């Protein structure tokens, strides 16, 4: 899963934010600003609910193969 840009975070819906939150690998200092915005937006949109957690699941998405 590729790390999102600020623009992608600002346009993402709650479910996409949840997937990023749950499955992104550990972040670097360079990515901290994007992650801070992601967390703020996620919470502003309602955060975790049991239904959202079930939709997102716990199995990470399959890695895309490099071409």
WODATA-V261123 format. One record per run of one state. SS is the DSSP state (2 for helix, 1 for strand, 0 for the rest). FROM is the first residue (numbers start at 1). LEN is the number of residues. If there is no record, write none. Layout:
# WODATA-V261123
ss=SS from=FROM len=LEN
ss=SS from=FROM len=LEN
This chain:
# WODATA-V261123
ss=0 from=1 len=5
ss=2 from=6 len=6
ss=0 from=12 len=2
ss=2 from=14 len=10
ss=0 from=24 len=5
ss=2 from=29 len=16
ss=0 from=45 len=5
ss=2 from=50 len=7
ss=0 from=57 len=11
